[in-house]
Structure formats: C-alpha cells, structure tokens
Amino acid sequence: MNSHLPASLTLSFTGFSQRGGGTAQHGDGWGIAFFESDCDTPGRGLRHFVDKASAASSPMAQMLKGYPIKSHNVVAHVRKATIGRVALENCHPFVRELWGRYWVFAHNGDLKHYAPRLHSNFKPVGNTDSEQAFCWIMQELAKSHADVPSVAELTCTLRELVPKIARHGTFNFLLSNGQALWAHASTKLHYVLRAHPFHQVHLKDEDVTMNLAEFNSPEDRLAIVVTEPLTTDEDWVAMLPGQLMVFVDGRPAQCSCPQHQTQALRDIQRCVASSASTNSAATSQPVWSVIS
C-alpha cells in the first residue's frame, strides 16, 4: 500500500492473510513491514513482523488484524517455498538500510540459475533467490548514486537494473523506502486506486463487507498493489508483463526516463490492441485502464 495520508491496512490485511494457507497455498511463512506514521509526513521508522507459520493460523497475524496500523507505505507477503527452506530467515519482506533509510522488499516467483556477485555490505541471511536479488539491487543502487537520489532518479536506475534479474525467471516484486512504493510485474500484479468518494467493498477471501466512506476522509487517497485482486467490486488494473510502476502520495507517479516514455507508449498500444480484440469478441468493457 502507498497512501497520501497515514492509512490503516486492517481490511486488506484481513483478506490478504487468508491467502497464507487459508484460501491459497502460500502457507510457508509470511511477513509485513510498515513505516509507521501518525502525521502527514511519511514515517522513517519501521515495524517489521515475520513468522514461518502460515498467515491464516499465525497468532501474530491475528494480533495485527486488530493493530491500528497507520502508515504511508506497507509491504506484506505470504510465502510458498520454492527456493530456500521454510525458516524465519527466509520469510519476506526483507529489510536493509541504505542512505540512512530502511528499504523493504518482497518477491513472488522463481529465479533460475541466479547467482549474482555480491561484493559490498549487502549479503543474504537466508538462502532464497529473493533475498539475493534484493541484496544485488541494494548493492547496485549504492554504486549508481553517490548521494541520496530522488524518487525519479531511483526509478530510472531500477528500470536499468530490473531486466537483468527478470531474465532469470519470474520477478514480481514490491520495494519501498518509506517515500514511495515500486512494483514490478513479471507475470501478474494488480492495483487499485481508492479516493473520494469512497464506496462499499466486499472482500474476495472472506465474507466481509465494509463501507470505506465511514473510515476515510475526503482527503484520503491510496493505492493497493497485489498479485490477485482482494475485493470483488472494485476496478482493479492488471499491470503488463515487464512493467515497473512507482506509487507516490497514493497514486502512480510519472517517470521522466526517456526509455520509460518509449515503453509507456508501447504499453498503451498493447492495452488498446488487447482491449479492442477482447471487446469485439465478448464485451464493451475495457480490459485495461491507463492512468495518465
């Protein structure tokens, strides 16, 4: 989640945690990290919880469902072990420090024959491909910038780095430093934007309905990114394979990278082509939504 104002994740986490061994097979550990804040400024301090038990049965997850999380940026993960044993050190999200900020990373997918050279201060504690990829990203970001870069500069650098990892397999990931939320879709990611006027929503994984207008003010605005949509009655947008997005202040941010402008045009053309093909065959509703 990325939010304009400190927001609670109670509803989304309630549905999301059921996918950790309840409504889905991702029962090999879970974790959540959030930059806690009680003011309009994004927090720098981080609360980080991980558990090798399934999220659907974990007492810690049950506790967090009622914990008043207030954050501008939250990263949560439920794990299905493929590379690396079921152990606490292999639970996502992973955390590192760079330029005086915490960085949080969670990955969904497999990276085959991936063994990057790690020669700086970033070394994995566990034995997952995911943590190796995170350490390499941190290492290369540190090498690419002498000082703290802007979100736009970081996005441009990530656009150069991510394809070098993604060629090894499935690389859906979320990354945050408390200022922004980066999301990369290798195969499947969806996002939804929530803003005034807020409506009633129904969870997909639990029989829970909530009127968001009762819990949000007109100034609230947030983006939620997940593998599969969490609700049945919202306009979730499917990200394109290979697409990297950055969310700031509760909405997608534009990137000034020249290569991104070219890719964005290609993405729009692919969206239009896909929509036209599907609509002519089955429906008048668009397949994709393009955020300008």
N, C-alpha and C positions, 0 to 999 in steps of 0.2 A: 504494500500500500504506500502511496505517496499522497500527502494531503496538504492543502493550503493552510489549515489551522490544525492544532492538535486534535486528533480524532481517535475514537475508540474502535477497536477491532473485534469487539465481542461477538457480533452477529456472524461476521465472515469466519472468525476462528472457530466458532461452534460448528459450522458446516464443514470447514476445511479439515478439522481434526478427525472427523468421521471417516475421511479418506485414508487415514492411517490405520488400516486394519479393520475398519467398520464396513463402509460401502465400497472400498477398494482394497487392493492387495499390498499397499505400501505400509507394512507393519513392522519394518526393521529399524525403527528409530524415528525420531522427529526432533524438531527444534524451532525456536523462534528467537529473533533478536529485534529489539526496537530501541530507537533513540528517543528516550523519554523526554517529554517537554510539557510544561504547564503554561507556556506563554506563546506568543505569535512567532517567536524565533525558533527554528529547528534546533533540537537538542544535540549536544555533543556527547553526553554520557549515554552509555549503552547498557541495557539489561539483556542478558543472553541466557537462555534456558535450552538444554538439550537432554534427551533421555533415550536410551537404547530400547525401551519398551515401546509398544505401539501407541500412537497418539489417542486412539479410540479407548484404550484401557489405562493410560498413564494417569496416576494421581496428580502429577504436576500439570498435565493438560487440563484436568478437571478444575484445578485451582485457578488456572489462567483464564478459564471461561468466565469467571466472576471477578477477575482482577481488573481494576479500572485503567487499562492501558490508554495512555494519551501520548500520541506520537505523530510526527510528520512523515516518518519513514519506518516501515516494518517489513521484515523478510522472514517468512516461515517456510518450513519444508517437512514433508513426510517421505520416508525413505523406503525404497525397495532395493535391497542389497544386490548388486551385480559384481562390482569390483570392490574388494575390501570386506572384511568380516563384519558381522553385527557387533559393534562395540561403540562405546561412548565417544571415543576419539574420531570415529568415522561419521558421526551424526552432523548433518548440516543444520543451520548455516555455520560456516567457518568465519572466524574473525581474525583480522590482522590490523596493525597500526601503520599508518604512512602519513607523513607530513603533519603529525600531531592530530590525526583523526582516525577513528575506528572505521574499518571497512568490513562489510558483511557480504557473504557470497553463498548462494545456493544453486545447485546444478541438478538437472534432470536429464539422464541419458547415459550413454556409454562412449568412451573414447578408446579406440583400439590402437595398440602399438604406440602409445603416447608416453614418452619418457623425456620430458624437457630438461635442459641443462639448468639447474638451479645453483647459482654461484653467489648469491647475496645473502641477506639476512632472512629471506623468506624460504622456510623449509617446512614440509608437511609433518604433522604429528602422527596422523593415521596413515593408512595405506590405500586411499581411494584415488582414482583418476581425477575426481572433482577437486580435491584439495591441492593436487599437483598443478592443475590448471589455474586455480586461484593464486597460488604462490608465484607461478610464472607471470600472470597478469600483473601482480603487485611489483614483481621484480622489474618488468619491462616499463611499467609506468614510472617507477623511480628513476630508471635510466633515461627516460624520454624527457623528463622535466626537471630542471634544476631547482625550481621552487614550486609553491602551491599553484597549480594551474586553475583556470576557470572551468566550470562545468562544460562549456562549449569546447574548450581545448581537450579536456579529458575524453569527451565523446568522439572527437576526431581521432585521437590516439587509439581508442578502443576499436574504432572501425578498421584500423590497420592491423590490430593485434588479433581480434577475434577470429577472422577467417583462417589464421594459421593453426588455431586449435580445432575449429569446426571441421576441417578437412579430415580429422581423425575419427569422426563419428557424430553422434547426436549431442548437441551442445545447447540445450535450452537452459538459460540461467537468469538469475536476478542478482544485481550488485548495487550496493548503496554505501555512501559515506556520510549519510545524515543530511546531505544537501540535496541529493537527487536520487532517483531510482532508475537504473539502467536495466533493460530487459532485452534479451536476445532469443529469437525463435529459430531453432534449427528444424523442428518438425511441428510443434504445437504449443502455442501460447495464446491466451485471450485476455482482453482487458475491457473494463467498463468504466465510464466516467459518471460520477454522481455529483449533481449540483442542484441548486434551487430551480424549479420547485421539486422537492423530494416526494417520492411516491411509496406505496406499499410494495414490499418484495417478499418472495417466498423462497426459502432455501431448497436446493435440489437434493441435498443429502439428509435432511431432517425435516419433519413436518412442523416447520416453524415459519411464521409469517410476522413481519414487522413493518410498521409504518415509519419510514425513515424521517418523515416530517416532524415526528414527535421528538426526535433525538438530534436533529440538526437545525442550525440557524440558516437564514438566507445567505450568510457569508461563507458557509462551509462549501468546500469543493474537494473531491478526492478521486484518485484513480486506483483501481484494484486490478492486479495482473495475476492470472492463474493459468494452470495447464488446461483445465476444463472449467466452464462457467459454474459459478457457485449458486446462482439463482435461476429460476425458470421464466422470469418475466421481466428481464432487463435486456437491453441491446448490447450484448457482448460482441466485441470486434475480434475477429481472428487475425493474428499477426501473420505476415507472409514468411515463408521459409527464408532464412538468411537475413531477416530484418532486425536491426538494432534500434531500439527506441529509448529515449530518455524522458522521464517524467519529472517535472519541477512544479511546485506550487499547485499540485493536484491536477495537472493536465500535461499532455505531450508538449515537449519543447522542440523548437526548430533548431536544426544544426546547420551551420554555415559552411561545413566542409564541402568543397567542390565535388568530391566523389559522391557525397550523400545527395546532393542536388540531382545528379545524374541518376542515382539509384532510385530516388524518390519518384522521378518521372517514370522510370521503368515499373516501379511498384504500382503506380496509379494506372498505367496502361494495362498491367496484368489484372488489376482489380476490375477494370472496366470490361476487359475481354471475358474474364470469368463470370462476371455478373450478367453480361449480355447472353452468354451461352446458356447459363442456368435459367435465367428468367424466361428466355424464349421457349424453354422446354417445360417449365413447371410453374413458375410463379412470377408475379410482378414485383415482389420484394427484392431489394438489392442484397447481394451476397456479402459485400464488404461495405464498411463505412470508412471514408477517408477523412482524417482530421487535418484541417489546414492550420 
